[in-house]
Amino acid sequence: MSDTLEIRAIVAAVLAEQQGQSKALAEEAAAAVLRAFGLDDEDHRELRADFQHLRRWRKRVEQAQSLTFKAVIGTLATGFIAVVWMGVKAFLGK
């Protein structure tokens, strides 16, 4: 029975070590990706500020796209109404 406990302890130790190595590799990979984008992974406040700025910029671009789409639709609708109105006036004017 003590052999079973010893084996379980060894397996648990090996799994814990592997998990620690996996976590270290994941952190290293994430840091490498951030450095590849020119971001300093050591300065967490600066990194957070960069991501907040990117989020605000993305939201503003999305808002501008929405407003541009609405303006284009409004312009097309106004042009269509103007064409219809001119056709009615021309038809009634003759």
N, C-alpha and C positions, 0 to 999 in steps of 0.2 A: 504494500500500500504506500509505503514511503517512496518507492520507486516512481509510482504514478504522480505523486505530488512533486517530486524532483523534476520529472519530465515536464509536467505542466509549468513549473517555475522557469525551466530553461526555455520552453516554447514562448512563454509570456515575455521573457527577457529579450529573446530574438525578435519577436513581433514589435516590442516597444522600440528597439534599436532601429528596425527597418522603418517604422513610422517616423521616428526622429530624422532619419536620413531623407525620407520622402519629403518631409516638411522643409528641411534645409534646401533640398533641390528645388522645390517649388518656389521658395522665397528667392533663391538665387536666380531662377529663370524669370520671375517677375521683375526683379531688380535689373536684369539684363535688358528686358524689353523696355522698361522705363528709360534706361540710359540710352538705348537705341533711338528713342524719340526725343532725346535731349533733355530729359527730366532728371533732376537730382533726387534719387530715392532716399537719401539720408535726411533731407530737410522736409519733414512731413507737413509742416505748416505751409511752406511754399508749394508743395505738391497739391495740397488740398485747395489752395487759392487758385492754382492753375486749372484744376478740374472744375471748380466753381465758375471761373471765368469762361471756360469752354462751354459749360452748360448754359450760362446766360447768353452767350453768343449764339448757340444753337437755337435756343428758344426765340431769340430776336429774328433770326433768319427764317424760322418757321412762321413767325407772325408776319414778316414782310411778304413771304410767299403767299400766305392766306389773303393778305390785303391786296396784293397784286392780282391774284385770281379774281377776287371780288370786283376790282376796278375793271378788269378786262370784260367780265360778264356784264357789268353795268354799262360799259361803253357799247358792247354789242347789242344789248337790249335797247338802249337809247337809239342807236342807229337803225335798228329794225323798226322801232316805233315811228321814227322820223320818215323812213321810207314808206311805211304804210300810210302815214298821215299825208305825205305828198301825193301818193297815189289816190287817196280819197279826194283830196282837193282838186287834183287834175281831172278826176272822173266827174265830180260835181260841177266843176268850172266850165266844162264843155257844153 
